[in-house]
Amino acid sequence: MTDTPNNTEQTRFSGHLDKMRVSPGNPVEYFAILNDQRIPLNAWLGRQITLSWSGTITCCACGQKTNKSFNQGYCYRCFTRLAECDACIMSPEKCHFHLGTCRDPEWGERVCFNDHIVYLANSSGLKVGITRMKNMPSRWLDQGAGQALPIVRTASRMLAGKIEDILRRDIADRTNWRAMLRDDMLSLDLISERDRLREHFRDELDALALESGPAGFTWLLHEKERTFTYPVTQYPDKVVSHNMDKTPEVSGRLMGIKGQYLMLDTGVINLRKYTSYDVTLTLG
Ligand SMILES: [Zn+2]
């Protein structure tokens, strides 16, 4: 295996797909993950790659075969039982730990009662999001954000979710992936946006801050904006997506990588959607 492909080499890897890993850099560096293999992808820009799915999906939690993937890589049983698959992970303001109904209180204590960040980002326009401290900056890179600014630190996931819930009345909380994969992104002034939102929702945010105490809720007014560039040689004119469930073999020339998407000259593919799929990746 080598990072510098030549014209004759063909490289083939097999295993269960996991989301791509990213390393900060200019542009950011991407690695495909198949089982415990970490395959550098930036060097393959401009070259042919093929992904083919064997038809098998193996749950990323319990290792059982599953016909369908739930919540990006879980079997149905794990999806309905694991704390990390609960609806409150997508909607943290609905945290029900205090009711004694957390699916796994130990997991909840470790993950949700931990420092979180509310951030503004520009992925397909202005959006708000939350992440655990330790997931910066990969969270932003996974969303294909060009800019990001942490704005508040909280002592729990639920409180970060409540702040997000207020801010999303005024701005988006999702990435429009089609827009994210086009190269017409305008630069935003995230610091002015933060100040505007802080003013706009002052009463509600002050009430939350008061309720949670100074250790629970901290404005991050000295944070600087982060900017990211992605390894893209050419953005698609028209965004067409591949679906491995319908067409198990996907092939094309790699034109770019952004978020969790590979941009091929034949269409784009969201690799995260195929977490736990048993695939063969052929480079070259
Ligand atoms: Zn499972």
Residues whose N, C-alpha, C, O or C-beta is under 5 A from the ligand:
A	BS01	ZN	C59 A61 C62 G63 C75 C78
